[in-house]
Amino acid sequence: MWHGRRDIRVQEFPDPGDPAPDEVRLRVAWCGICGTDLEEYLHGPLFIPVKEPNRLTGVKAPLVMGHEFVGRVEEVGQGVHDLQPGDHVAVDTLIHCGECTFCQRHQVHLCEQLAIMGLSTHGGLAEFVNAPRYMCFKYPTSLADPHAALAEPASVAVHATRKGRLEAGETVAIVGAGTIGLLNLQVALAMGAGRAFVVEPEPRRRQLAMDLGATSSIDPLAEDAVLAVRRFTRGAGVDIAFEDAGTTQAMAMVPDLVRKAGRAVFVGLHDEPVPMQMVSVVCGEKELIGSFSHVYDEDFSTAVEMLSTGSIVAEPLITAQIGLDDLVPHGLEELACGKARHLKILVSPRL
């Protein structure tokens, strides 16, 4: 439970009880630690409501964290007919009002009152949780639970690729080979990218990108990444560049990686001003596209399907699996002190 900055406690918490109508009661199997969780631990509160309860959920801190989780159905509420006890499901976790302009346009991830399980109400770093039926997606038993736990970050990559309007055969650049970047690479290739260039300073991540199908990997500390990409593309640049690093340097670079009339998709979160050479953007008619989160029945469902069919390989991205009692010392603190050593750390209340 998040109580405050650097104050997360493993403690007893009331059982959520029987599911309400159109809800599902889940026994949590695995929950991933997200970069947002780390930021809440180190610098929060950012999204977690502290002074006033969240308008949609009625919950404020202290609350149970965790928004990248999977579990097994224990019980279904009234009105749920397509899931049954024993089913394995991945949970989307985005809660929307259903009434605002964006919800009416089915842009539920842009809801004016958007809430998130694990940040705006109790989430998946617990033994049991109740979740709305609409956000629960069944996956086959052939997909291991730890691998299915990457459905949420994978859906971010699916959404980014859709926002970039990738067409078969197009060239792409991925800037940042963290969890999201490596998922973005796999999704782009699965959706038809012809060549994919990865820009990443950490050598192990560059090698993993190559193992996962990258055409070439570029160390931006050793050479000019823009010149390298242009060299690979006969001076033109790529059709689409995805910014998955969330740094000033990466964001400033991305528009220069794309060709004229190309698309630069920004996925990483960064709240500092970013200097950009706008002449090439304007004169080259380049598109700058923001990509935030995912839509449950478009992106999340696709991510679950891609994981289930092997289009996305999750195992190489899982760098540690720990128990709930180890969340702070071997999870959050490990990420805080050595982010380069890890990609995705998974937590289980069963260990």
C-alpha positions as CSV (number, residue, x, y, z in Angstrom):
1,M,0.0,0.0,0.0
2,W,1.2,3.5,-1.0
3,H,1.2,5.8,2.1
4,G,3.5,8.4,0.8
5,R,6.8,9.1,-0.9
6,R,9.2,6.3,-0.1
7,D,6.6,4.9,2.2
8,I,5.1,1.7,0.7
9,R,4.1,-1.0,3.2
10,V,3.1,-4.6,2.9
11,Q,0.2,-5.0,5.3
12,E,-3.1,-6.7,5.9
13,F,-6.0,-5.2,3.9
14,P,-9.7,-6.1,3.9
15,D,-10.7,-8.7,1.3
16,P,-12.6,-7.1,-1.5
17,G,-15.5,-9.5,-1.0
18,D,-18.0,-10.8,-3.5
19,P,-17.9,-9.1,-6.9
20,A,-20.6,-6.5,-7.7
21,P,-22.8,-6.9,-10.8
22,D,-20.6,-6.8,-14.0
23,E,-17.5,-7.4,-11.9
24,V,-15.0,-10.3,-11.6
25,R,-13.2,-11.4,-8.4
26,L,-9.6,-12.4,-9.3
27,R,-6.9,-14.3,-7.4
28,V,-3.8,-12.3,-8.6
29,A,-1.0,-14.3,-10.1
30,W,1.6,-11.7,-11.2
31,C,1.8,-7.9,-11.2
32,G,4.5,-5.9,-13.0
33,I,6.3,-2.9,-11.6
34,C,5.8,0.0,-13.9
35,G,7.9,3.1,-14.3
36,T,5.0,5.1,-13.0
37,D,5.0,3.0,-9.8
38,L,8.7,3.8,-9.4
39,E,8.0,7.5,-9.9
40,E,5.2,7.4,-7.3
41,Y,7.6,5.7,-4.9
42,L,10.4,8.2,-5.5
43,H,8.6,11.4,-6.2
44,G,4.9,11.0,-5.6
45,P,2.1,11.7,-5.2
46,L,1.8,12.2,-9.0
47,F,-1.4,10.4,-9.9
48,I,-2.4,9.0,-6.5
49,P,-5.1,11.1,-4.8
50,V,-4.1,12.2,-1.4
51,K,-6.2,15.1,-0.1
52,E,-9.5,14.3,-1.8
53,P,-10.8,10.9,-3.1
54,N,-10.7,10.3,-6.8
55,R,-14.0,11.5,-8.4
56,L,-14.7,8.2,-10.2
57,T,-13.5,5.7,-7.6
58,G,-14.1,7.5,-4.3
59,V,-10.7,6.2,-3.1
60,K,-7.6,8.2,-1.8
61,A,-4.3,7.1,-0.3
62,P,-3.3,4.9,1.3
63,L,-4.2,2.5,-1.5
64,V,-3.0,-0.8,-3.0
65,M,-0.7,-0.2,-6.0
66,G,-0.3,-2.3,-9.2
67,H,-1.8,-1.8,-12.6
68,E,0.0,-4.5,-14.7
69,F,-1.6,-7.6,-13.4
70,V,-3.1,-11.0,-14.4
71,G,-5.0,-13.5,-12.3
72,R,-7.4,-16.4,-12.2
73,V,-11.2,-15.8,-11.9
74,E,-12.5,-16.8,-8.5
75,E,-16.1,-15.6,-8.8
76,V,-18.2,-13.6,-11.3
77,G,-20.8,-11.0,-10.5
78,Q,-24.3,-10.8,-11.7
79,G,-24.5,-10.2,-15.4
80,V,-21.1,-11.8,-16.3
81,H,-21.8,-14.8,-18.5
82,D,-18.7,-15.1,-20.7
83,L,-16.1,-15.8,-17.9
84,Q,-16.1,-18.5,-15.3
85,P,-14.1,-19.5,-12.3
86,G,-10.7,-20.9,-13.4
87,D,-10.3,-18.6,-16.4
88,H,-7.0,-16.8,-16.7
89,V,-7.4,-13.0,-17.5
90,A,-5.2,-10.0,-18.0
91,V,-6.7,-6.7,-16.7
92,D,-6.7,-3.4,-18.6
93,T,-7.1,-1.3,-15.4
94,L,-8.3,2.0,-17.1
95,I,-11.5,3.3,-15.6
96,H,-13.5,5.8,-17.6
97,C,-16.7,7.8,-16.9
98,G,-18.6,6.8,-20.1
99,E,-20.2,10.2,-20.4
100,C,-17.6,12.8,-21.4
101,T,-16.8,13.9,-25.0
102,F,-13.9,11.5,-25.3
103,C,-15.7,8.5,-23.9
104,Q,-18.5,9.2,-26.4
105,R,-15.9,9.1,-29.1
106,H,-14.5,5.8,-27.7
107,Q,-11.3,7.6,-26.8
108,V,-11.7,6.3,-23.2
109,H,-8.0,6.6,-22.4
110,L,-8.5,10.4,-22.7
111,C,-11.5,10.4,-20.4
112,E,-11.8,13.7,-18.6
113,Q,-12.1,11.8,-15.3
114,L,-9.7,9.0,-16.1
115,A,-8.9,6.7,-13.2
116,I,-6.5,3.7,-13.0
117,M,-6.5,0.7,-10.8
118,G,-3.4,0.7,-8.7
119,L,-3.1,4.5,-8.9
120,S,-6.7,5.9,-8.4
121,T,-8.1,3.0,-6.6
122,H,-6.9,-0.4,-5.2
123,G,-4.9,-2.5,-7.7
124,G,-3.2,-5.8,-8.3
125,L,-0.3,-5.8,-5.7
126,A,-2.5,-7.9,-3.5
127,E,-3.8,-11.5,-3.2
128,F,-7.3,-10.7,-4.5
129,V,-8.9,-7.8,-6.4
130,N,-12.3,-7.1,-8.0
131,A,-12.3,-5.6,-11.5
132,P,-15.0,-4.6,-14.0
133,R,-15.7,-7.3,-16.5
134,Y,-15.0,-5.0,-19.5
135,M,-11.4,-4.7,-18.6
136,C,-10.8,-8.5,-18.2
137,F,-9.4,-10.4,-21.2
138,K,-9.2,-14.2,-21.2
139,Y,-6.0,-15.8,-22.4
140,P,-5.2,-19.5,-23.1
141,T,-3.4,-21.7,-20.5
142,S,-0.6,-22.1,-23.1
143,L,0.4,-18.5,-22.3
144,A,2.3,-18.5,-19.0
145,D,0.9,-16.1,-16.4
146,P,4.2,-14.2,-16.0
147,H,4.3,-13.6,-19.8
148,A,0.7,-12.5,-19.8
149,A,1.5,-9.9,-17.2
150,L,3.2,-7.9,-19.9
151,A,-0.1,-7.3,-21.7
152,E,-0.5,-3.8,-20.3
153,P,2.9,-2.4,-21.4
154,A,2.4,-4.3,-24.7
155,S,-0.9,-2.6,-25.3
156,V,1.0,0.8,-25.0
157,A,3.2,-0.4,-27.8
158,V,0.2,-1.5,-29.9
159,H,-1.5,1.8,-29.4
160,A,1.7,3.7,-30.4
161,T,2.0,1.6,-33.6
162,R,-1.6,2.3,-34.5
163,K,-1.1,6.0,-33.9
164,G,1.8,5.9,-36.2
165,R,-0.4,4.4,-39.0
166,L,2.3,1.8,-39.8
167,E,1.9,0.3,-43.3
168,A,3.5,-2.9,-44.5
169,G,7.1,-2.6,-45.6
170,E,7.7,0.8,-43.9
171,T,10.9,1.5,-42.0
172,V,10.9,2.4,-38.3
173,A,13.3,3.6,-35.7
174,I,12.8,2.8,-32.0
175,V,14.5,5.3,-29.6
176,G,15.0,3.6,-26.2
177,A,15.2,-0.2,-25.8
178,G,13.6,-0.4,-22.4
179,T,10.5,-2.6,-21.9
180,I,8.2,-0.4,-23.9
181,G,10.8,0.1,-26.7
182,L,11.4,-3.6,-27.1
183,L,7.7,-4.3,-27.1
184,N,7.3,-1.5,-29.6
185,L,9.9,-3.1,-31.8
186,Q,8.2,-6.5,-31.7
187,V,4.7,-5.0,-32.4
188,A,6.0,-3.0,-35.3
189,L,7.6,-6.0,-36.9
190,A,4.6,-8.2,-36.3
191,M,2.4,-5.5,-37.9
192,G,4.5,-5.4,-41.1
193,A,7.5,-3.1,-40.6
194,G,10.1,-3.8,-43.2
195,R,13.2,-2.7,-41.3
196,A,13.6,-1.5,-37.7
197,F,16.6,0.4,-36.3
198,V,17.0,0.7,-32.5
199,V,18.8,3.6,-30.8
200,E,20.0,2.6,-27.3
201,P,23.2,3.3,-25.3
202,E,23.1,0.2,-23.1
203,P,24.9,-2.7,-24.9
204,R,22.8,-5.6,-23.4
205,R,19.6,-3.9,-24.5
206,R,21.0,-3.3,-28.0
207,Q,21.9,-7.0,-28.3
208,L,18.4,-8.0,-27.1
209,A,16.9,-5.8,-29.7
210,M,18.9,-7.6,-32.4
211,D,17.8,-10.9,-30.9
212,L,14.2,-9.8,-31.2
213,G,14.5,-8.9,-34.9
214,A,16.0,-5.4,-35.2
215,T,17.7,-4.7,-38.5
216,S,20.5,-2.7,-36.8
217,S,21.2,-1.2,-33.3
218,I,22.8,2.1,-32.8
219,D,24.8,3.4,-29.8
220,P,24.1,7.1,-29.6
221,L,27.1,7.6,-27.4
222,A,29.4,6.2,-30.0
223,E,28.0,7.8,-33.2
224,D,25.5,10.3,-34.4
225,A,22.2,8.3,-34.4
226,V,20.6,10.7,-37.0
227,L,23.5,10.3,-39.4
228,A,23.5,6.5,-38.9
229,V,19.8,6.2,-39.6
230,R,20.1,8.3,-42.7
231,R,23.0,6.2,-43.8
232,F,20.8,3.1,-43.5
233,T,18.0,4.8,-45.4
234,R,19.9,6.4,-48.3
235,G,19.7,9.8,-46.7
236,A,16.0,9.9,-46.4
237,G,15.2,8.9,-42.8
238,V,12.7,6.3,-41.6
239,D,8.9,6.4,-42.2
240,I,8.1,6.3,-38.5
241,A,10.2,7.0,-35.4
242,F,9.0,6.0,-32.0
243,E,10.3,7.8,-28.9
244,D,10.2,5.3,-26.0
245,A,12.9,6.7,-23.8
246,G,11.2,9.7,-22.2
247,T,14.3,11.9,-22.1
248,T,15.0,15.4,-23.5
249,Q,17.8,14.1,-25.8
250,A,15.6,11.4,-27.2
251,M,12.6,13.6,-27.8
252,A,14.7,16.3,-29.5
253,M,16.3,13.7,-31.8
254,V,13.2,11.8,-33.0
255,P,11.9,14.3,-35.6
256,D,15.3,14.3,-37.3
257,L,15.1,10.6,-37.7
258,V,12.1,10.6,-40.0
259,R,11.9,11.4,-43.7
260,K,9.9,14.2,-45.2
261,A,6.2,13.6,-44.5
262,G,7.2,11.0,-42.0
263,R,5.7,10.5,-38.5
264,A,7.3,10.9,-35.1
265,V,5.4,9.2,-32.3
266,F,6.1,10.2,-28.8
267,V,5.4,7.6,-26.2
268,G,7.7,8.4,-23.3
269,L,6.5,10.7,-20.5
270,H,8.7,13.8,-19.9
271,D,7.6,17.1,-18.2
272,E,10.6,19.3,-19.1
273,P,10.7,21.7,-22.2
274,V,12.3,20.0,-25.2
275,P,14.3,22.0,-27.8
276,M,13.4,21.0,-31.4
277,Q,14.6,22.1,-34.8
278,M,11.2,23.1,-36.1
279,V,12.3,24.2,-39.6
280,S,12.8,20.6,-40.7
281,V,9.4,19.7,-39.2
282,V,7.6,22.5,-41.0
283,C,9.4,22.4,-44.3
284,G,9.5,18.6,-44.3
285,E,5.8,18.4,-43.3
286,K,6.6,15.9,-40.6
287,E,3.9,14.8,-38.1
288,L,4.5,14.9,-34.4
289,I,2.1,12.5,-32.7
290,G,1.5,11.9,-29.0
291,S,0.6,8.4,-27.9
292,F,-0.8,7.8,-24.5
293,S,-1.8,4.5,-22.8
294,H,-4.3,2.3,-24.6
295,V,-7.9,1.5,-25.4
296,Y,-9.2,-1.7,-23.8
297,D,-11.0,-3.3,-26.7
298,E,-8.6,-2.2,-29.4
299,D,-5.1,-2.1,-28.1
300,F,-5.3,-4.3,-24.9
301,S,-7.2,-7.1,-26.6
302,T,-4.7,-7.0,-29.5
303,A,-1.8,-7.2,-27.1
304,V,-3.3,-10.2,-25.3
305,E,-3.8,-11.9,-28.7
306,M,-0.2,-11.2,-29.8
307,L,1.2,-12.6,-26.6
308,S,-1.0,-15.6,-26.9
309,T,0.1,-16.4,-30.5
310,G,3.8,-15.7,-29.9
311,S,3.9,-12.5,-32.0
312,I,5.3,-10.8,-28.9
313,V,7.9,-12.7,-26.9
314,A,7.8,-11.7,-23.3
315,E,10.3,-14.0,-21.5
316,P,13.5,-12.1,-22.4
317,L,12.0,-8.9,-21.0
318,I,11.4,-10.4,-17.5
319,T,14.5,-9.8,-15.5
320,A,13.3,-10.7,-12.0
321,Q,10.4,-12.4,-10.3
322,I,9.9,-11.6,-6.6
323,G,7.4,-12.0,-3.8
324,L,5.2,-9.3,-2.3
325,D,7.4,-8.9,0.8
326,D,10.4,-8.1,-1.5
327,L,8.6,-5.3,-3.5
328,V,10.5,-2.4,-1.9
329,P,14.0,-3.8,-1.3
330,H,14.3,-6.0,-4.4
331,G,11.8,-4.3,-6.7
332,L,11.5,-0.5,-6.4
333,E,14.9,0.1,-4.8
334,E,16.5,-2.2,-7.3
335,L,15.0,-0.2,-10.1
336,A,15.9,3.1,-8.5
337,C,19.5,2.1,-8.1
338,G,20.1,0.1,-11.3
339,K,17.5,0.7,-13.9
340,A,19.9,-0.3,-16.7
341,R,20.2,-3.8,-15.1
342,H,16.5,-4.5,-15.4
343,L,13.6,-4.4,-17.8
344,K,10.4,-5.8,-16.2
345,I,10.3,-7.0,-12.5
346,L,7.3,-9.1,-11.7
347,V,5.7,-9.5,-8.3
348,S,3.6,-12.4,-7.0
349,P,1.6,-12.5,-3.7
350,R,2.1,-16.3,-3.9
351,L,5.9,-16.4,-3.5
